[in-house]
Amino acid sequence: MKLDFEFFNQSNLNYPSKKLFDLADTIIIKFLKDSNHTIILLSVFLVNSQKMRSLNREYCKKNKSTTVLSFPQDEPLKNPKIGEKIILGDIFLCPEKIGKSENDLEYFFLHGLLHLLGLNHKEIDKYKNLWLKT
C-alpha cells in the first residue's frame, strides 16, 4: 500500500504533517491488511474555527464549530485491483477547538481517520486508545 497524503494547514498552528502521515500510514496498513498494491489518497486540512463552523453548518446542519469532520469518498474495504487508487477522503481539524497539544490533535485526527475507514463511534472508542500508542 502506498499512502498519498495531502496536508493543508490553513490555521495558525505550526504542526509537522509527518506525524499525521506516519500515524495514518500505520493505521491504514493495519486496517487494510490485504491492500499491498493499492494507492490510498488522504487529505487533511487544519482550519480555523470560522471555516469549521461553515463546513459544519453546510454539511451537518449544525451552526457551530467542532473539532473534526470527516468526508469519506471511496469505500476502502472493497477488493481493490492492483494499482487502483482509493480516495479515502478528507479530514478537517480545528486546532482552535482541539487545543494546542499535539496528542489532542492526533486523537481527533485518528477519530476522523477511523470514520473514513468505516468505523462507527462504538468501534472507534474500542480501537482509538490502542492505536494511539503505536
RAFENQUI-V366998 format. One line per field, one symbol per residue. phi: phi as a letter, one per 20 degrees, with the letter a starting at -180 (. if undefined). A space follows every 10 residues. Layout:
phi->???
This chain:
phi->.dedddccdd deeecfffff gfffgfffff fdgddgdedd dcdcceceff ffffffffdd lcebfbfbcc cfdeffefef egnfddefqc cdcdgfeeoe ffffffgfff gfffffenee ffffgfdgff ffef
